[in-house]
Amino acid sequence: MAEPWVDWTKCSVVEMVPGRLSGAPVLKDTRLPIDAILTNYDAGLDPNEVAAIFEVAVVDVRTILEFREKQLARSA
């Protein structure tokens, strides 16, 4: 089943830059795709583990996860 669409344009820690990863949503000021964070979390890693793997702040990972949950709750 495909992931429901999330509008990342209003997430404070996400950016989409046309020349960076073909404009895919990434963690701000990085080349880390949001999909990589979500895939690892959905596979069972907790936010601390995801942050450690990618060497990013756990607060940023939590912000992304919370934003996705709020977006999905609105569309349900």
MODELLER restraints for C-alpha pairs under 7 A, 6 or more apart:
rsr = mdl.restraints
at = mdl.atoms
rsr.add(forms.Gaussian(group=physical.xy_distance, feature=features.Distance(at['CA:6:A'], at['CA:68:A']), mean=6.60, stdev=0.5))
rsr.add(forms.Gaussian(group=physical.xy_distance, feature=features.Distance(at['CA:6:A'], at['CA:71:A']), mean=6.19, stdev=0.5))
rsr.add(forms.Gaussian(group=physical.xy_distance, feature=features.Distance(at['CA:8:A'], at['CA:14:A']), mean=6.58, stdev=0.5))
rsr.add(forms.Gaussian(group=physical.xy_distance, feature=features.Distance(at['CA:8:A'], at['CA:25:A']), mean=6.89, stdev=0.5))
rsr.add(forms.Gaussian(group=physical.xy_distance, feature=features.Distance(at['CA:9:A'], at['CA:15:A']), mean=6.94, stdev=0.5))
rsr.add(forms.Gaussian(group=physical.xy_distance, feature=features.Distance(at['CA:11:A'], at['CA:67:A']), mean=6.67, stdev=0.5))
rsr.add(forms.Gaussian(group=physical.xy_distance, feature=features.Distance(at['CA:13:A'], at['CA:27:A']), mean=5.88, stdev=0.5))
rsr.add(forms.Gaussian(group=physical.xy_distance, feature=features.Distance(at['CA:13:A'], at['CA:28:A']), mean=5.27, stdev=0.5))
rsr.add(forms.Gaussian(group=physical.xy_distance, feature=features.Distance(at['CA:13:A'], at['CA:60:A']), mean=6.45, stdev=0.5))
rsr.add(forms.Gaussian(group=physical.xy_distance, feature=features.Distance(at['CA:14:A'], at['CA:25:A']), mean=6.29, stdev=0.5))
rsr.add(forms.Gaussian(group=physical.xy_distance, feature=features.Distance(at['CA:14:A'], at['CA:26:A']), mean=5.57, stdev=0.5))
rsr.add(forms.Gaussian(group=physical.xy_distance, feature=features.Distance(at['CA:14:A'], at['CA:27:A']), mean=4.74, stdev=0.5))
rsr.add(forms.Gaussian(group=physical.xy_distance, feature=features.Distance(at['CA:14:A'], at['CA:28:A']), mean=4.88, stdev=0.5))
rsr.add(forms.Gaussian(group=physical.xy_distance, feature=features.Distance(at['CA:15:A'], at['CA:25:A']), mean=5.69, stdev=0.5))
rsr.add(forms.Gaussian(group=physical.xy_distance, feature=features.Distance(at['CA:15:A'], at['CA:26:A']), mean=5.61, stdev=0.5))
rsr.add(forms.Gaussian(group=physical.xy_distance, feature=features.Distance(at['CA:15:A'], at['CA:27:A']), mean=6.40, stdev=0.5))
rsr.add(forms.Gaussian(group=physical.xy_distance, feature=features.Distance(at['CA:15:A'], at['CA:28:A']), mean=5.25, stdev=0.5))
rsr.add(forms.Gaussian(group=physical.xy_distance, feature=features.Distance(at['CA:16:A'], at['CA:23:A']), mean=4.99, stdev=0.5))
rsr.add(forms.Gaussian(group=physical.xy_distance, feature=features.Distance(at['CA:16:A'], at['CA:24:A']), mean=5.71, stdev=0.5))
rsr.add(forms.Gaussian(group=physical.xy_distance, feature=features.Distance(at['CA:16:A'], at['CA:25:A']), mean=4.81, stdev=0.5))
rsr.add(forms.Gaussian(group=physical.xy_distance, feature=features.Distance(at['CA:16:A'], at['CA:26:A']), mean=6.32, stdev=0.5))
rsr.add(forms.Gaussian(group=physical.xy_distance, feature=features.Distance(at['CA:17:A'], at['CA:23:A']), mean=4.86, stdev=0.5))
rsr.add(forms.Gaussian(group=physical.xy_distance, feature=features.Distance(at['CA:20:A'], at['CA:31:A']), mean=6.97, stdev=0.5))
rsr.add(forms.Gaussian(group=physical.xy_distance, feature=features.Distance(at['CA:24:A'], at['CA:33:A']), mean=6.85, stdev=0.5))
rsr.add(forms.Gaussian(group=physical.xy_distance, feature=features.Distance(at['CA:25:A'], at['CA:33:A']), mean=5.93, stdev=0.5))
rsr.add(forms.Gaussian(group=physical.xy_distance, feature=features.Distance(at['CA:25:A'], at['CA:34:A']), mean=5.77, stdev=0.5))
rsr.add(forms.Gaussian(group=physical.xy_distance, feature=features.Distance(at['CA:26:A'], at['CA:32:A']), mean=5.22, stdev=0.5))
rsr.add(forms.Gaussian(group=physical.xy_distance, feature=features.Distance(at['CA:26:A'], at['CA:33:A']), mean=4.23, stdev=0.5))
rsr.add(forms.Gaussian(group=physical.xy_distance, feature=features.Distance(at['CA:26:A'], at['CA:34:A']), mean=5.07, stdev=0.5))
rsr.add(forms.Gaussian(group=physical.xy_distance, feature=features.Distance(at['CA:27:A'], at['CA:33:A']), mean=6.45, stdev=0.5))
rsr.add(forms.Gaussian(group=physical.xy_distance, feature=features.Distance(at['CA:27:A'], at['CA:34:A']), mean=6.25, stdev=0.5))
rsr.add(forms.Gaussian(group=physical.xy_distance, feature=features.Distance(at['CA:37:A'], at['CA:50:A']), mean=6.52, stdev=0.5))
rsr.add(forms.Gaussian(group=physical.xy_distance, feature=features.Distance(at['CA:40:A'], at['CA:50:A']), mean=6.54, stdev=0.5))
rsr.add(forms.Gaussian(group=physical.xy_distance, feature=features.Distance(at['CA:41:A'], at['CA:47:A']), mean=6.78, stdev=0.5))
rsr.add(forms.Gaussian(group=physical.xy_distance, feature=features.Distance(at['CA:41:A'], at['CA:50:A']), mean=6.66, stdev=0.5))
rsr.add(forms.Gaussian(group=physical.xy_distance, feature=features.Distance(at['CA:47:A'], at['CA:58:A']), mean=6.25, stdev=0.5))
rsr.add(forms.Gaussian(group=physical.xy_distance, feature=features.Distance(at['CA:47:A'], at['CA:61:A']), mean=6.08, stdev=0.5))
rsr.add(forms.Gaussian(group=physical.xy_distance, feature=features.Distance(at['CA:47:A'], at['CA:62:A']), mean=6.31, stdev=0.5))
rsr.add(forms.Gaussian(group=physical.xy_distance, feature=features.Distance(at['CA:48:A'], at['CA:58:A']), mean=5.71, stdev=0.5))
rsr.add(forms.Gaussian(group=physical.xy_distance, feature=features.Distance(at['CA:51:A'], at['CA:57:A']), mean=5.86, stdev=0.5))
rsr.add(forms.Gaussian(group=physical.xy_distance, feature=features.Distance(at['CA:51:A'], at['CA:58:A']), mean=5.05, stdev=0.5))
rsr.add(forms.Gaussian(group=physical.xy_distance, feature=features.Distance(at['CA:51:A'], at['CA:61:A']), mean=6.38, stdev=0.5))
